[in-house]
Amino acid sequence: MTQNDSFDRWQARERDAEEMIPVIGRLHRDKGVTVTVHSKTLVNKSTTSILKAHRAARQVEGEELSVAETRPVLRAVVAADPGPSRIDLGMLLVGFRADRRGLSVEEYVAEQLAPVTGANKAEPSGPRDVVLYGFGRIGRLVARLLIEKAESNTGLRLRAVVVRKSGDNDVTKRASLLRRDSIHGAFQGSIVVDEGNDTIIANGNEIRFIYAGSPDEVDYTAYGIDNAILIDNTGRWRDRAGLSQHLRPGIDKVVLTAPGKGDVPNIVHGVNQDSIAPSERILSCASCTTNAIVPAVKAMEDEFGIHSGHVETVHSFTNDQNLADNYHKADRRGRAATLNLVITETGAASAIKKALPDLDAHISGNSIRVPTPDVSIAVLNLRLKRETSKEEVLAYLREVSLRGPLKRAIDFTTAKDAVSSDFIGSRSAVIVDGNAAIVNDDNAILYLWYDNEFGYSTQVVRVVQSVSGTEVPALPAV
């Protein structure tokens, strides 16, 4: 193949991807449909990002997906006229290739999308109000995700943020933090500040900033907010009594973005969100590390059984550490975060039992904070109940990342040169590093990358979707 041939093929793929963009946008905006390729969203993505998502299929399918092949699948999706849902073009294409009944792509796609088409189609019911209490690292990333969700006019809509006023031009300064992020880059869209009304308008969404020193100072109905989900990003209260303070007029449920204490349910989406009682009004999304470890532990327990284990997390530094040596209530966390490896405790191991109460294995844990601002890795050392091989473990985990309830939580990579910064912005709770895994007989050591900011924020939004009744079916069902 000549250089010109290669360039011509690239341009042809670009044209195919460009033609998909408006179709994907209309499905999302008008129908509440999120189009993905092997769980990677194509909504609001550039031509190059769509092509990269197709290339990433080599990790799971052994070959790159062709945009020329997924375009007809996308056209068939449009023809099926689905209701709100997540539709995976990659999985539809793989299923169509394997089907031996002689169906056309239109017939096959219509069959797979039957749960959300025709008489089964649910029309968009309008968004559910969400309030953020606190606007720190996780709060701002959750805000970005909620603004993205609002574009489909279904699901969730961020209505307000509750903070303590920091001084003059408070809304302008907070808008700047939302607009630009040193780790995650610029906000994708438009942000306009209305200082007079304490409001940020992000991609057309009006977000009111409410200034209060405590939950009991706010009547949310005074702002037109009703039946809302409140997400507490402060971590100030972690038990039921403290979090119950948020159950003010206009607030229906409270979701904590930190490990809950006492009888507060700790939820890891993909694992135990179905255990939430409809009457439950207070719950926790556990920690970022718990969200990374639990799906992998669940997957390994289901297939191989676990006798015991230990997890060591190598975690990026966080805002509770000091930039320079200074007083801190924790002994080691007072030392300069950007200059030291800092041994510290983690509650993630004990939190596994809360998310997986039927797990009879004891798993211990510890943590080391390191001088990187984002993306962490957990080293999960398991003694299994049966002997296996590295090939079997990795083939199984690759399959789990593609099909079943854990596919959105678990991603999989075989990139030989992967490093932590490669996973900034990952929407998975955890990414299994296939090349780093070590398996000897009944001992398996897994290296699990996770974006402890964005990946966790994505899990938080998924939990909120689940408890708010706005979670949509994911198709094809595999």
C-alpha positions, 0 to 999 in steps of 0.5 A: 500500500502506498502512502497515498493509498493509506491517506485516502483510506483515512480520509474515507473513514473520516467522511464516514465518521463525519456523517455519523456525528449529526445522526448520533446528535439527533438520536441523543437530543430528540430520542434520549438515545446514547450511542456507544461502541463497546461502552465508549460513548460517541455522543458529542465526540469529534471525528477523530474520537469516533475513529479512535473508539472504533480502533479501541475495539482491537482490544476486545475483538482482535480487529479494528471495527470499520466505521463503514460497517457501523454506519449501516448499523446506525442507520438501522437504529434510526429506522427502528425508532427507539426510545430512551436507551444506550445502544452499542453499535459495536455489540450490534455489529458483532452479533450481526456478524455471528448471526446465521439466520440470513437476516438483513442488518435492518431486521437484526437491529430491529429484533435486538432493539424490540425492548425499546421500540414499538409498543415497548418504547418509552417516550422521554418523560422529562428530566429529574432535578439534581442539586449539588451540595459542595463544588470541589473536585468531584462536584465539578466533574459530576456537574460536567456529566450532568450538563452532558446528560441534560442535552437529551432533555431526559434523565437528569438536570442540574438545577442548583449548587449549594456552597458557602460564599467565598467572597466577591465575584464568587459565581464568576470564580466558580464558573472559571473552575468549571470552565477550565481544569488543569487535569481534565481540560476545558469544559466542552461547551459554553458557560455564561455567568449571571452574577446578578442572579447567582447563576451559571448558564452552561450549554443552556442549562441555568444552574443557580448557586445557593449560598448557605452555611448548613442544610437547614438554611435552604428551602429548595422549593423557593427556587422551583426545585422539587422531588430532587436528588441531592448529591453531597460532595463535602463528606462532612456528614457520613451517617444517616443522622447527619445526611438526613439534614438534607431532606429539606422541602424539595429534596427526595433523596440524598447521595453521598460521594464518600463511604457511608457509615453505620446503616447507610448503604454503600452502592457500587454501580454494576454490582449492587444498585439493585439492592436499593429499596425504593423507600431508601432516601439516603445512600452512599456511592462508597469511595473511588477505590471501592468502586475500582476494586469491588467490580473486579472482586465480584468478577473473580469471585463469580468465576474462580471463587476467592479464599483471601486477598490483599489490595494495595492501592497506589493513589494520587494525592488529594486535597486533604494532603498538604502541598508543603510540610505542615500540621495535619491530624493524620501523621503522614498526610501532613508531609508534602504531597508532591514530594513524597510517597505517603503510606496511609490507610484505606477503608476500601478493603473493609468496604468490599464487605458492605457491597458484597455481603455474601463474600466469605473471603477476608481481604486486607488493604493499605494505600500509598499516596504518590506525587501524581494529581490523578489516576490511581492503581490497585494491586489486587492479590487474590488466593483463588478457590481453584487453579487457573492460568493467566490466559483463562483469567484475562480471557474471562475479564475481557469477556466481562468488560464486554457483556453482562452487568459489569461491562460499564464498570470494567474496562480492559487494556492490553496496551504494553506501554500504558501509564497512568495518564493514559486513563485520565477521563476514563468513564469506567470504574476500573481498567484491568491491565492485561499485560501486568497480570500475574497468575500462578496456579491459585494465585492471581495478581491483578493491576487495576487502573482507575481515574479516581476523579472522573471514573468515580464521578461517572459511577456517582451519576450512574447511581443517581440515574438508578435511584431516580428512575432515569436509568435507561436500558442498555442494548443489545442485551448480552 
